[in-house]
Amino acid sequence: MADPIADDVIAAFEQAVEAGLETRECYQAGVNTWRRAHPDQAPQYASQQAVEVILRAKVSLRVE
């Protein structure tokens, strides 16, 4: 089951990309959104969860 905040994490990432921020800052925008929604989670765990959400939404593997 997907976390309800996942759409907000992806939106924050996309807004940062559209603003022309560096890749690191784009991921940080998503992580910050996740951490605001889950303040009880350890920072490293929260970061991993947010990055996983972003990667699942943005990365596609092509097999030729």
PyMOL commands that set and color helices and strands:
alter all, ss='L'
color gray80, all
select helices_A, chain A and resi 6-18+23-37+43-58
alter helices_A, ss='H'
color red, helices_A
deselect
rebuild
show_as cartoon
